[in-house]
């Protein structure tokens, strides 16, 4: 599968490497594709990883991961909304300090034909790099468009090493964001390590 990762910071860089190691073709969409900072992302000659402009990466990607800073996501969606419409889009951005942390509303406005998901937003990147904690697989809660594309996102989350927990449609994005706020409160205010995560424990029906 061809995946465009828009942004190559800790979140995008870590997840993109995992997907490349799983056999996907990953293109990082960045402002400066020749930046020396990107050299560390291609850590194995067996990986299919390269950098390009956001427009070029998006044109090639079947799946688009938005992993830019929260302050930049509105502009990215405005600039490239038509190009990413109709694709599978994963919003991993956090607009910290804004009334709405996610970009799902903007995506619904600019990409009405896309399958849009809110994922990889409520944990620190260290938990994507190492998805095992205290001997247990970390759960990743996510929401988005129900249907066939959900199985694709499930698989991509699993390939990072996390257990996917689908919570419902796009209207659940704010609930996912509450987990983000809880994670911030634990790590920033209560002194917990960034290697802090959540686990769903249940009895009876469920997936």
C-alpha positions in Angstrom: 0.0 0.0 0.0 1.2 3.5 -0.8 1.0 5.8 2.3 1.7 9.5 2.4 2.8 10.8 5.8 2.4 14.6 6.0 4.9 15.6 8.6 8.1 13.9 9.6 8.3 14.7 13.3 8.2 12.2 16.2 4.7 11.0 15.4 4.9 10.8 11.6 8.5 9.6 11.6 7.9 6.8 14.0 4.6 5.6 12.5 6.0 5.9 9.0 9.0 3.7 9.8 6.7 1.0 11.3 4.6 1.0 8.1 7.6 0.9 5.9 9.0 -2.1 7.9 5.7 -3.8 7.4 6.2 -3.6 3.6 4.3 -0.4 2.7 5.6 2.3 0.4 5.9 5.4 2.6 6.4 8.9 1.2 6.9 11.7 3.7 5.4 15.0 2.5 7.5 17.8 3.9 8.4 21.4 3.0 12.1 20.5 2.5 12.5 16.9 1.1 16.3 17.3 1.1 16.6 18.2 4.8 19.4 16.2 6.5 16.9 15.6 9.3 15.1 13.1 7.1 18.0 10.8 6.6 17.4 9.0 9.9 14.0 7.9 8.7 15.4 5.5 6.1 17.2 3.4 8.6 17.1 0.2 6.6 17.9 -0.3 2.9 15.0 -2.8 2.8 12.5 -0.1 3.6 10.7 1.8 0.8 10.8 5.3 2.3 11.5 8.6 0.7 10.6 12.3 1.1 8.8 14.6 -1.4 6.7 17.7 -1.4 3.3 17.4 0.3 1.6 17.7 -3.1 3.7 14.9 -4.6 3.3 12.6 -1.5 -0.5 13.1 -1.5 -0.8 12.4 -5.2 0.8 9.0 -4.6 -0.8 8.0 -1.3 -3.8 5.8 -1.0 -3.8 6.5 2.8 -2.9 10.0 4.1 -1.6 10.4 7.7 -1.8 14.0 8.9 1.0 14.4 11.4 1.8 18.1 11.2 1.8 20.4 14.2 -1.7 21.4 15.3 -1.0 25.0 14.3 -0.4 24.0 10.7 -3.2 21.5 10.1 -5.9 24.1 9.0 -3.6 25.4 6.3 -2.6 21.9 5.1 -6.3 20.9 4.8 -7.2 24.2 3.0 -4.3 23.8 0.6 -4.6 20.1 -0.2 -8.3 19.3 0.6 -9.2 18.5 -3.0 -6.1 16.3 -3.5 -6.8 14.2 -0.4 -10.6 13.9 -0.9 -11.7 10.4 -1.7 -8.8 8.8 0.1 -8.4 7.3 3.6 -7.3 10.1 5.9 -6.0 9.6 9.4 -6.0 12.7 11.6 -3.2 12.4 14.2 -2.9 16.2 14.8 -3.7 18.0 18.1 -4.7 21.6 18.0 -3.7 22.2 21.6 -5.3 25.2 23.2 -8.1 25.4 20.6 -11.8 24.7 21.6 -11.8 21.7 19.3 -8.5 19.7 19.3 -9.2 17.5 16.3 -9.4 18.5 12.6 -12.4 16.2 11.8 -14.7 19.1 11.2 -12.3 20.7 8.7 -11.8 17.4 7.0 -15.6 16.9 6.7 -15.9 20.3 5.1 -13.0 20.0 2.6 -13.0 16.2 2.0 -16.6 15.1 1.9 -15.8 11.9 -0.1 -13.0 10.8 2.1 -13.0 8.1 4.8 -11.7 10.0 7.8 -10.4 8.7 11.1 -9.1 10.1 14.3 -6.2 8.0 15.5 -2.6 8.1 16.9 -3.6 11.3 18.7 -3.9 10.5 22.4 -0.5 8.9 23.3 3.0 10.1 23.2 5.1 8.9 20.2 7.3 6.8 22.5 4.4 4.4 22.9 4.2 4.0 19.1 7.9 3.3 19.0 7.6 0.6 21.6 3.9 -0.6 21.8 4.5 -3.0 24.7 4.2 -1.6 28.3 4.6 -3.6 31.5 4.4 -6.7 29.3 1.1 -5.8 27.8 0.2 -4.5 24.3 -0.9 -0.9 24.3 -4.5 -0.2 23.0 -5.1 2.6 20.5 -8.6 4.0 20.6 -9.8 5.5 17.4 -13.0 6.5 15.5 -14.1 7.3 12.0 -16.0 6.4 8.9 -17.6 2.9 9.3 -17.3 0.5 6.4 -14.6 -1.3 4.4 -11.9 1.3 5.1 -12.1 0.6 8.8 -10.4 -2.7 8.3 -7.6 -0.9 6.5 -7.1 1.4 9.5 -7.4 -1.5 11.9 -4.5 -3.3 10.0 -2.3 -0.2 9.9 -2.7 0.3 13.7 -1.9 -3.3 14.3 1.2 -3.0 12.1 2.5 -0.3 14.4 2.2 -3.0 17.1 -0.8 -1.5 18.9 -4.2 -3.1 19.5 -6.9 -1.2 17.6 -10.0 -0.3 19.5 -12.7 1.1 17.3 -15.1 3.4 19.2 -17.5 4.5 16.6 -18.1 7.1 13.8 -16.5 10.5 13.3 -18.8 12.0 15.9 -16.7 10.2 18.6 -13.7 12.4 17.8 -14.2 14.6 20.9 -14.3 11.5 23.1 -11.0 10.5 21.7 -9.7 14.0 22.5 -10.8 13.6 26.1 -8.3 10.7 26.3 -5.6 13.1 24.9 -6.4 15.7 27.6 -6.3 12.9 30.2 -2.9 11.8 29.0 -1.6 15.4 29.1 -2.9 15.8 32.6 -1.2 12.6 33.8 2.1 13.3 32.1 2.4 17.1 32.4 0.6 17.7 35.7 0.9 14.5 37.7 4.4 13.5 36.8 3.7 10.2 35.0 6.2 9.1 32.4 5.5 9.7 28.7 5.4 5.9 28.6 1.9 6.0 29.9 -1.0 4.5 28.0 -4.5 3.1 28.3 -6.0 -0.4 28.2 -9.5 -1.6 27.6 -10.5 -4.4 29.9 -14.0 -5.8 29.4 -16.1 -8.9 29.9 -18.6 -10.3 27.4 -19.4 -9.1 23.9 -16.9 -7.0 22.0 -14.2 -7.2 19.5 
